[in-house]
Amino acid sequence: VTGEVNRSFVDPDLNEYLKNGVITYLHPLDRDFAVATYYSGLVILDRKGEAREIITEAEGLINQTISYVYSNDRLMGSGPVWIAHWQGVSKLEMNNPFRVFTEKAGFENFITDIAVFNDRLFISTFGGLYFKRSSSVETRFHPIPEIQYEVRGLHLFRPEPGVELLLASTPTETMVIDGDLNIYNLSERVLNLPEKTEDREDYGGYQIVQDPHRPEVIYTGRVSVTGLQYVSGRWREILRIRNLPDERLKIGMDQYGFLWTNNGYEGLIRMDTSRTRNTPVKYFTVDNGLPSNERNMVFVDPDTEEILLGTSNGFYRYNSFRDTIYRDTIYNRVLPAGKNYIMAFHADKQGDYWISFENEHTGWGELVARRTKNGLEVIHDESFQRLPNVSTDVFFSDPEGGIWFGKSNELYHFDKSFVRNDTLPFRTLVRSVYINNDSLLYRGTNFVADQQGGFRIHPTQAEDTRPEIRYRYNNIEFRWAAPYFEQEDRIVYSYWLQHFDDEWSEWSGEVYKDFTNLPWGEYTIHVKARNVYGDVSLPASYSFTILRPWYATLVAIIGYMILAGLLLYGIIKLYTHRLKQENIRLEGIIQERTAEIRKQKEELTDSIEYASRIQRALLP
């Protein structure tokens, strides 16, 4: 093996990379080729010979010495790519629109903002400013040596034709970068620089806003709000609003020239920038319609240029005629049920809306919405469910296509042209069945007898293989799984034991269920899975019978009937005997009483006759 690819097929640098890496295996994918190397990881080539991905240890691969690559051809690109290397097996998920960069790509710390300047992608982090440099064999982020400290925001500044600068906002200064990457502190070129150091620190902050009506003017600030005007390479402070409580996190300017900023834990502030002296300042709190004075973010609606407020309970707007804040009726309709804290809002170049939010029930999430004839509708949300449950703090539209966004210390690129390919539905499998916690009844494979007297694997359970279980073994444990290899830890299951449960169980991540003291009868366990995208699998089932206990068998029941008959016969006989004895006793009593009556009658008769004789003897 030479490791060399036809030079007419690939870029010379890529060819050299593959040659030095030593090709060990070539595997065709649905639309691409996977090229495994001994030294340089895995290269995914498209049909034109261009490297779509180069997977090395920098991208999270455990080991770069790859011996074999496998993918299931039946899934036609919807399944993962399995990579065998010297330290085990790794999984590469290609059926998604994301490309992720971690700190192994060269940057460090939490990502705060993203911008494209001078055809280069820049990202700011808590650790400094970085730019992306790509070649045919790698993509790396390189630090700007002069700015290796906290940067909170980036702004592409075009004050006049032919002038383009990148402004990097730090907590105490704004750094100015020209097209040749020359850098200077903004405060160094302020014509009317204030004397106090603490006033100069308000040239930094968390965000920079450019005046839409005066493109040479920007607004920034951390404690105070300052307005700075660019004049032929120099700057002039034209506005300073002091005595504002807390620090500014978000700033926005509406179409009327009002500057809005959040106010920490005390609501919102609106400032009238048309007056540079004694600038009118108005505070908005829950008394003006805000759902809370905390966690409020300031955005600008790209369609109306009105201020759009992200709150702890969805989007709100400002009604200039009534001077109140009211709940938005456009963007809230695409948010999930419950309270949603809005973290980020962005309109891309195609007019779609990107929203980052924290739902009170499901946690952090993202969605993409689009205007249709029926109003705003969600076009992407399921894909984001596979991402880490942390906030997305910034979205950015790449001029070359797609969307960049940062989640903590990971940078993602979303390909809007991607169409998720699920050619085959996935299944749930009953993997094992145990009785009384110790005896294996079923190991996940169904067999049927073949014509040669042997057995073959069958996809479903045959009728004659349904086990009959003695009643004393009526404690049964089921274990299941779903062979779906994207975000496996977020697959949930629901089960239903037919003839025992009334309905399906709640969704849960549990992969087993114990049933104890099951009554005798016929049962079928049904199990289904739901993946991270919300797709429900084809269900699995397993049927079995719990035999009657000995005292509930037919023989026992017949015996019970015979015993019952004998008992009834005995009771009748005993009752009849008792009746006869009672009759005899009663007859004896009657005879005795009859004899007594006769005797009394005879005695009475004798007495009457005697009295008659005496009477006759006395009377003449």
C-alpha positions in Angstrom: 0.0 0.0 0.0 1.5 3.3 -1.0 -1.2 5.6 0.5 -1.2 7.6 -2.7 -4.4 8.6 -4.5 -4.7 9.5 -8.1 -3.4 13.1 -8.4 -6.1 14.1 -10.8 -8.7 13.2 -8.3 -7.6 15.0 -5.1 -5.8 18.2 -4.2 -2.0 17.8 -4.1 -1.9 18.8 -0.4 -4.6 16.3 0.4 -2.8 13.6 -1.6 0.4 14.3 0.3 -1.6 14.1 3.6 -3.0 10.7 2.6 0.4 9.5 1.4 2.1 10.4 4.7 -0.8 8.9 6.6 -0.7 5.6 4.8 -4.1 4.4 3.6 -5.2 1.2 5.3 -8.8 0.9 4.1 -11.3 2.4 1.7 -15.0 2.2 2.3 -17.8 3.5 0.1 -20.5 5.5 1.8 -23.9 6.6 0.4 -22.5 9.7 -1.4 -18.9 9.7 -0.2 -15.8 7.6 0.5 -14.3 6.9 3.9 -10.5 6.7 3.6 -8.8 5.1 6.7 -5.2 5.8 7.4 -2.5 4.4 9.7 -1.2 7.7 11.0 -3.7 10.5 10.1 -7.2 9.4 11.1 -10.2 9.2 8.8 -10.8 11.3 5.7 -14.3 11.6 4.2 -14.0 12.4 0.4 -16.9 13.4 -1.8 -17.3 12.2 -5.3 -15.2 15.1 -6.6 -12.2 14.2 -4.5 -12.6 17.0 -2.0 -12.2 16.4 1.7 -15.6 16.9 3.4 -14.2 16.0 6.8 -10.9 14.9 8.3 -11.4 13.1 11.6 -8.4 13.1 13.9 -7.8 13.3 17.6 -8.4 17.0 17.4 -12.0 16.2 16.4 -12.4 13.7 19.3 -11.2 10.5 17.7 -9.6 8.4 20.5 -6.8 7.0 18.2 -5.7 7.9 14.7 -4.5 4.4 13.7 -7.5 3.0 11.8 -7.7 -0.5 10.6 -11.3 -0.9 9.4 -14.4 1.2 8.7 -18.0 -0.1 8.6 -21.4 1.3 7.8 -24.7 -0.5 7.2 -25.4 -0.3 3.5 -29.1 -1.0 4.0 -29.5 2.3 5.9 -28.3 4.2 2.8 -26.5 6.9 4.6 -28.8 7.3 7.6 -26.7 5.3 10.0 -23.4 6.0 11.6 -19.9 5.1 10.4 -18.1 2.7 12.8 -14.3 3.2 13.0 -12.1 0.4 14.3 -8.8 1.6 15.7 -6.1 0.5 18.1 -7.9 1.6 21.2 -11.3 0.2 20.3 -14.3 1.4 18.2 -15.5 4.9 17.6 -18.8 6.1 16.1 -19.0 8.9 13.5 -22.5 10.4 13.0 -22.9 11.8 9.5 -26.7 12.0 9.2 -27.0 15.4 10.7 -26.6 19.1 9.6 -24.0 19.9 12.2 -20.3 20.3 12.2 -18.8 20.9 15.6 -15.4 22.4 16.7 -14.2 21.9 20.3 -11.2 23.5 22.1 -9.0 20.9 20.4 -9.4 23.0 17.2 -7.3 25.7 18.8 -9.6 28.1 20.7 -10.1 28.2 24.4 -13.0 29.0 26.8 -16.6 30.1 26.5 -17.7 31.5 23.0 -19.2 35.0 23.2 -19.5 36.2 19.6 -18.9 35.4 16.0 -18.1 37.5 12.9 -16.6 37.4 9.4 -14.0 40.1 8.7 -11.7 40.3 5.7 -13.0 36.9 4.5 -12.0 35.3 7.8 -14.2 33.8 10.5 -13.5 35.3 13.9 -14.8 34.1 17.3 -14.4 35.8 20.6 -14.2 33.9 23.9 -13.5 34.5 27.5 -10.0 33.5 26.6 -9.3 35.9 23.7 -9.9 36.4 19.9 -9.3 33.7 17.3 -9.7 33.4 13.5 -10.3 30.3 11.5 -7.8 29.0 8.9 -8.7 26.1 6.6 -6.7 24.0 4.2 -7.5 20.9 2.2 -6.2 18.8 5.2 -7.3 20.7 8.3 -9.3 23.5 9.9 -7.7 25.3 12.9 -8.4 28.4 15.0 -5.5 30.6 15.5 -5.2 33.2 18.4 -4.7 36.9 17.9 -1.6 37.2 20.2 -2.4 40.8 21.2 -5.9 39.8 22.4 -5.6 36.8 24.7 -8.0 37.9 27.4 -11.8 38.2 27.8 -13.6 39.5 24.7 -17.4 39.9 25.1 -18.5 41.1 21.7 -17.6 41.6 18.0 -18.9 44.2 15.6 -18.1 44.6 11.9 -17.8 48.4 11.5 -18.2 50.2 8.2 -18.3 53.9 9.0 -17.7 55.1 5.4 -17.1 53.7 1.9 -13.8 51.8 1.7 -13.3 51.5 5.5 -14.0 48.3 7.3 -12.9 47.5 10.8 -13.5 44.8 13.3 -14.3 46.0 16.8 -13.7 43.7 19.7 -15.3 44.7 23.0 -13.6 43.8 26.2 -14.9 44.7 29.7 -12.6 47.8 29.9 -11.7 48.6 26.3 -12.7 48.3 22.6 -9.9 46.9 20.4 -9.9 48.0 16.8 -8.6 45.6 14.1 -7.9 46.6 10.5 -7.7 44.3 7.4 -4.0 43.6 7.9 -4.7 42.5 11.5 -3.1 45.7 12.9 -4.6 46.3 16.3 -5.0 49.4 18.6 -6.9 50.4 21.6 -9.8 52.7 20.7 -9.0 54.9 23.7 -5.6 55.6 22.2 -7.2 57.5 19.3 -10.0 59.4 21.1 -9.6 63.1 20.4 -11.4 64.3 23.6 -10.2 61.5 25.9 -11.6 61.9 29.4 -9.1 62.4 32.2 -10.5 59.8 34.6 -9.4 56.2 34.1 -12.8 54.8 35.1 -14.4 56.9 32.3 -12.1 55.4 29.8 -13.1 51.9 30.9 -16.6 52.6 29.5 -15.1 52.4 26.0 -15.4 48.7 26.6 -18.5 46.7 27.5 -20.5 43.7 26.5 -21.8 44.8 23.1 -21.4 47.5 20.4 -24.3 49.0 18.5 -23.9 51.0 15.4 -26.3 53.9 14.8 -28.5 53.0 11.8 -28.9 56.6 10.8 -25.3 57.7 11.4 -23.1 54.8 10.4 -20.0 56.5 11.8 -21.3 56.4 15.4 -21.3 53.5 17.8 -22.6 53.0 21.3 -21.1 50.9 24.0 -20.4 50.9 27.7 -20.3 48.8 30.8 -21.6 51.1 33.6 -22.1 54.4 31.7 -23.2 54.4 28.0 -20.9 56.2 25.6 -21.4 57.3 22.0 -18.2 57.4 19.9 -17.9 58.9 16.4 -15.3 57.8 13.9 -13.6 60.6 12.1 -10.8 59.8 9.6 -9.1 57.2 11.7 -9.7 58.9 15.0 -12.6 58.9 17.4 -14.6 61.5 19.3 -16.8 61.0 22.3 -20.1 62.5 21.5 -22.3 61.1 24.3 -22.0 59.8 27.8 -24.9 58.8 30.0 -23.9 58.4 33.6 -25.5 57.2 36.8 -27.1 54.1 35.3 -27.5 51.3 37.8 -25.7 47.9 37.3 -23.9 46.9 34.1 -25.2 46.8 30.5 -25.4 43.3 28.9 -27.4 44.0 25.8 -27.9 47.2 23.8 -30.3 47.9 20.9 -31.4 51.0 18.9 -34.9 51.3 17.4 -36.0 53.2 14.3 -36.7 56.3 16.3 -33.2 56.7 17.6 -33.9 55.5 21.1 -31.2 53.4 22.7 -32.4 50.5 24.8 -30.4 48.5 27.3 -31.2 46.0 30.0 -30.7 47.0 33.6 -29.5 43.9 35.4 -32.2 43.3 38.0 -34.2 46.5 37.6 -35.9 46.2 34.2 -35.0 48.2 31.1 -33.7 51.7 30.2 -34.6 53.8 27.2 -32.3 56.7 26.3 -33.0 59.5 23.8 -29.7 59.9 21.9 -30.9 62.9 20.0 -29.9 65.0 23.0 -26.3 64.7 23.9 -26.6 66.8 27.0 -29.0 65.9 29.8 -30.1 62.9 27.8 -33.6 61.9 28.8 -33.6 58.4 30.5 -36.8 56.4 31.1 -37.0 53.2 33.2 -39.4 50.3 32.4 -40.3 47.7 35.0 -43.1 45.2 35.7 -45.3 48.3 36.3 -45.0 49.1 32.6 -45.8 45.5 31.4 -42.6 43.5 31.8 -43.2 40.0 33.2 -40.1 40.4 35.4 -37.4 43.0 36.1 -34.8 40.3 35.7 -33.3 38.3 32.7 -34.4 40.8 30.0 -32.6 40.8 26.6 -32.7 43.6 24.0 -33.0 42.7 20.3 -34.2 44.6 17.2 -36.9 43.2 15.0 -35.3 43.0 11.5 -38.7 43.5 9.8 -39.9 46.6 11.7 -36.8 47.9 13.3 -38.7 48.0 16.6 -37.2 46.9 19.8 -38.0 43.3 20.5 -37.5 42.1 24.1 -36.5 38.7 25.2 -37.8 38.1 28.7 -38.2 35.2 31.2 -41.6 34.5 29.6 -41.2 34.9 25.9 -41.0 37.9 23.6 -42.4 41.3 24.4 -42.6 44.6 22.4 -42.9 48.3 23.2 -46.0 50.2 22.2 -44.8 53.8 21.6 -48.3 55.2 21.5 -49.3 53.9 24.9 -45.7 53.9 26.3 -46.2 50.4 27.6 -44.7 47.0 27.0 -47.0 44.2 25.8 -46.6 40.5 24.9 -45.6 39.7 21.3 -48.1 37.8 19.2 -45.8 36.8 16.3 -42.7 35.0 17.7 -44.3 33.5 20.8 -46.5 31.3 18.7 -43.6 29.1 17.6 -42.2 28.6 21.1 -43.1 25.4 23.1 -45.7 25.4 25.8 -44.7 26.8 29.1 -42.5 29.7 30.1 -39.5 30.4 27.8 -36.5 32.5 28.7 -35.2 34.0 25.5 -31.4 34.0 25.2 -30.6 34.8 21.6 -32.5 35.9 18.5 -31.2 36.2 14.9 -32.5 36.7 11.4 -30.4 35.0 8.7 -29.8 36.1 5.1 -32.8 34.0 3.9 -35.2 35.8 6.3 -35.5 32.8 8.7 -35.5 33.4 12.4 -33.2 31.6 14.9 -34.2 31.5 18.5 -32.4 30.2 21.6 -34.5 29.7 24.7 -34.8 27.9 28.0 -38.1 26.1 28.4 -39.3 25.5 32.0 -40.1 21.8 31.1 -37.5 20.7 28.6 -34.5 23.0 29.3 -32.4 24.7 26.7 -33.4 24.5 23.0 -33.2 26.1 19.6 -35.5 26.4 16.7 -35.7 28.0 13.2 -38.9 29.7 12.1 -40.0 31.0 8.7 -42.8 33.3 7.6 -45.4 31.6 5.4 -48.9 32.5 4.2 -50.2 31.1 7.5 -47.8 33.1 9.6 -44.6 32.1 11.4 -44.0 28.3 11.3 -41.1 26.2 12.7 -38.9 24.6 10.0 -36.1 23.2 12.1 -36.3 22.1 15.7 -35.9 18.3 15.9 -32.3 18.4 14.8 -31.3 20.6 17.7 -32.7 18.2 20.2 -29.5 16.1 19.9 -27.3 18.9 21.0 -26.1 19.5 24.6 -28.7 21.0 27.0 -26.8 24.3 27.4 -27.6 27.7 26.1 -26.8 29.0 22.6 -25.6 32.6 23.3 -24.9 33.8 19.7 -26.0 33.0 16.1 -24.2 34.3 13.0 -25.0 34.0 9.3 -22.0 32.8 7.3 -21.7 34.7 4.0 -20.8 31.4 2.3 -23.9 29.7 3.7 -25.1 28.1 6.8 -25.3 29.4 10.4 -22.6 29.4 13.1 -23.5 29.4 16.7 -21.8 28.9 20.0 -22.9 26.6 22.9 -20.6 27.1 25.8 -17.1 26.2 24.6 -18.2 24.4 21.4 -18.7 26.0 18.0 -21.3 24.6 15.7 -22.0 25.1 12.0 -25.5 24.3 10.7 -26.0 23.4 7.0 -29.5 24.6 6.1 -29.4 22.7 2.8 -29.1 19.4 4.7 -32.0 17.0 4.6 -32.0 14.3 7.3 -32.1 10.9 5.7 -34.0 8.2 7.6 -34.6 5.6 4.9 -35.6 2.9 7.3 -37.6 3.0 10.6 -35.8 1.8 13.6 -37.1 -1.0 15.9 -37.3 -1.7 19.5 -36.0 -5.2 20.6 -36.9 -7.2 23.7 -33.4 -8.3 24.7 -34.0 -10.7 27.6 -36.7 -12.1 29.9 -35.9 -13.4 33.4 -38.1 -15.3 35.8 -37.7 -14.9 39.6 -34.6 -12.8 39.0 -32.3 -15.7 38.3 -33.5 -17.9 35.4 -33.1 -16.7 31.8 -36.2 -17.5 29.7 -35.5 -15.5 26.5 -32.3 -14.1 25.1 -33.6 -11.8 22.4 -33.6 -14.2 19.4 -36.6 -16.1 18.0 -36.2 -19.5 16.4 -38.5 -21.7 14.4 -38.1 -25.3 13.3 -37.0 -25.9 9.7 -37.7 -28.8 7.4 -34.3 -30.4 8.1 -35.1 -30.8 11.8 -33.0 -27.9 12.9 -33.8 -24.3 13.8 -33.5 -21.0 12.1 -33.8 -17.4 13.2 -37.2 -15.8 12.8 -38.0 -12.1 13.0 -41.0 -12.6 15.2 -42.1 -15.0 17.9 -43.9 -18.0 16.6 -47.1 -19.1 18.2 -45.7 -22.5 19.3 -42.7 -20.9 21.0 -44.7 -18.9 23.5 -43.6 -20.2 26.9 -45.9 -21.5 29.6 -44.7 -20.5 33.0 -45.6 -22.2 36.2 -47.5 -20.0 38.6 -44.8 -20.1 41.3 -42.5 -18.3 38.8 -44.8 -15.4 38.2 -42.1 -12.7 38.9 -40.9 -11.7 35.5 -38.3 -9.1 34.4 -38.1 -7.7 30.8 -35.1 -5.9 29.3 -35.2 -4.0 26.0 -33.1 -1.8 23.7 -33.4 0.2 20.5 -30.5 -0.1 18.0 -30.6 3.6 17.1 -27.1 5.1 17.2 -27.6 8.8 17.6 -27.6 10.2 21.1 -28.4 6.8 22.5 -28.5 8.2 26.1 -31.5 10.3 25.1 -33.7 7.4 23.8 -36.8 6.9 26.0 -39.2 3.9 26.1 -42.8 3.1 26.9 -44.2 -0.3 27.6 -47.7 -2.0 27.9 -48.3 -5.4 29.4 -51.5 -6.5 27.5 -54.2 -8.0 29.8 -52.5 -6.4 32.8 -52.0 -2.7 32.1 -54.8 -0.5 31.0 -52.6 1.8 28.8 -49.0 2.5 27.7 -46.6 3.7 30.4 -45.1 7.2 30.5 -41.9 7.7 28.5 -38.8 6.9 30.5 -35.1 6.1 30.0 -35.5 2.8 32.0 -34.5 -0.2 29.9 -36.2 -2.8 32.1 -39.3 -3.5 34.0 -40.1 -6.0 36.8 -43.6 -7.5 37.2 -44.2 -9.3 40.5 -47.0 -11.7 41.4 -48.7 -11.7 38.0 -52.1 -13.5 38.0 -52.4 -16.5 35.8 -53.4 -15.8 32.2 -52.1 -15.0 28.7 -49.9 -11.8 28.4 -48.0 -9.9 25.7 -45.5 -7.2 26.6 -45.2 -4.4 24.0 -42.3 -1.9 24.0 -41.6 1.1 21.8 -38.8 3.7 21.8 -38.6 7.4 20.9 -35.3 8.9 19.7 -33.9 12.3 20.2 -35.7 13.7 17.2 -39.1 12.5 18.5 -39.5 9.6 16.1 -41.2 6.6 17.5 -39.9 3.1 16.7 -41.7 0.0 15.5 -42.8 -1.8 18.7 -41.4 -5.1 19.9 -43.5 -7.7 21.6 -43.1 -11.0 23.5 -46.0 -13.3 24.5 -46.2 -15.8 27.3 -48.6 -17.6 29.6 -48.7 -17.8 33.4 -50.2 -21.2 34.1 -52.9 -21.7 36.7 -51.8 -22.6 40.2 -52.6 -26.3 41.1 -55.6 -25.1 43.1 -57.0 -23.4 40.0 -56.6 -26.3 37.6 -59.5 -28.2 36.0 -58.9 -31.3 38.1 -58.9 -29.2 41.2 -62.1 -27.4 40.2 -63.8 -30.8 39.5 -62.6 -32.1 42.8 -64.0 -28.9 44.5 -67.3 -29.6 42.8 -67.4 -33.2 44.0 -66.5 -32.2 47.5 -69.1 -29.5 47.4 -71.7 -32.1 46.2 -70.7 -34.6 49.0 -70.8 -31.8 51.5 -74.2 -30.7 50.4 -75.4 -34.3 50.4 -74.1 -34.8 53.9 -75.7 -31.6 55.1 -79.1 -32.7 53.6 -78.8 -36.1 55.2 -77.9 -34.7 58.5 -80.8 -32.2 58.3 -83.3 -35.0 57.3 -82.1 -37.2 60.2 -82.6 -34.3 62.6 -86.1 -33.7 61.2 -87.0 -37.4 61.7 -85.6 -37.4 65.3 -87.6 -34.3 66.0 -90.8 -35.8 64.7 -90.3 -38.9 66.9 -89.7 -36.7 69.9 -92.8 -34.7 69.1 -94.9 -37.9 68.6 -93.8 -39.1 72.0 -94.8 -35.9 73.6 -98.2 -36.0 71.9 -98.8 -39.6 73.1 -97.8 -38.7 76.6 -100.1 -35.6 76.6 -102.9 -37.7 75.1 -102.6 -40.4 77.8 -102.6 -37.7 80.5 -105.8 -36.2 79.0 -107.5 -39.6 78.9 -106.5 -40.3 82.5 -107.8 -36.9 83.5 -111.0 -37.6 81.6 -111.5 -40.9 83.3 -110.9 -39.4 86.7 -113.4 -36.6 85.9 -115.9 -39.1 84.7 -115.5 -41.2 87.9 -115.9 -38.1 90.0 -119.1 -37.1 88.2 -120.6 -40.6 88.6 -119.7 -40.7 92.3 -121.3 -37.3 92.8 -124.4 -38.5 91.0 -124.7 -41.5 93.3 -124.4 -39.4 96.4 -127.1 -37.0 95.0 -129.5 -39.8 94.3 -128.9 -41.3 97.7 -129.7 -38.1 99.5 -132.8 -37.1 97.5 -136.0 -39.1 97.9 
